[in-house]
Amino acid sequence: MLRIAAAALVAMLVAPALQADQRREQDQALAATRSGQVKPLREIEARVLPRMGGADYLGPEFDPASSTYRLKFMRGASVIWIDVDARTGQIVGRSGN
């Protein structure tokens, strides 16, 4: 019982920090798009999603340091990550099947 309570407490303390990080990431992506430094996410998704052959799209992450989007997909039990240069829209990496 003590372990469950401790896990719940940790989750309550960590969740707000994760939400703040995600919000900061979204703000940085929006600022970079508005300034013309990167392509809009919807344009990048329109290029990548048709190439994913039925995989379920779970969403993006933006890395402002490298100006890349990492798009996450699931196909069956496999996770697939597609890394895209947000400046050009070109796929620069892939992991998973």
N, C-alpha and C positions, 0 to 999 in steps of 0.2 A: 504494500500500500504506500509506503514511504517513497519507493521508486517512482510510482505513478504520479504522486504529488510533486516530486522533484522534476520529473519530465515536463509536467504541465507548467510549472513555474519557469523553467528554462524556455519553453515555447512562448510563454507570454512575454518574456524579456527580449527574445530574439526577433519575434515577428515584427515589431515596430521598426527595428533597425533594417530588416530586409525590405520592408515597404518603403522606407526612406531611400534606400539605395536604388530601388527600382524606379521611384519617382525621379530621382536625380538623373538616372540613365535616360528616362523619357524626356526630361527637360533638355539634356545635352543633345539628344537626337533631334528634337524640334528646333533648337537654336542652330544646329549645323545645317539642317534642311532650309530653314528660313534665310540663312546667310548664303546659301548656294554652295556650300562646301560639300554637301552630300546629296544624293538623289533621294526623293521621297520614298519611304518604306513601301508604299503601295505600288510604286513603279518597280521596285526590286522584287517584291512578291509576285507581280504579274509576269516577270521574266523567269522566276525560279519555279513557282508552283506547278506550271504545266509540265515541267521536266521530271516531276517526282512520281509519276506513274502510280497513282492511287494511294500513296502514303498520306497519313493524316498529319496535317499541319498543326503544330502545337503553339507556335509563336516565335517572336524574335527576341534577341538581345542585341544591344548596341554597345560597342566598345569605342568610346571617343578617342582614346589614345592611338588606336590604329585605324580609325574611321572604317570599321567593319561591322557588318551585321552578321549574326550567327542565327540561322533559322533552324528550328528544331522540328523534326518529323518523327513519326512512329510508323513502322510497317511491321505488323504482327507484334512480336515481342522485341523487335530491334529498334533502337534509337539511331536516327541519322541526323548529323549536324552538317549544314551547308554554310560555309563561310563566304561572304560576299563583300567585295570592296564597295563601300557605300558611295565612293566618289564616282566610280565607273559603272557599277552594277554587274561587274564580272565576277563569276564564281572563282574563288582563289583557294578553296580547300573543301574537303569532304571527309567525314569519318562515319563509320557505321555502314550497314548494308541496307 
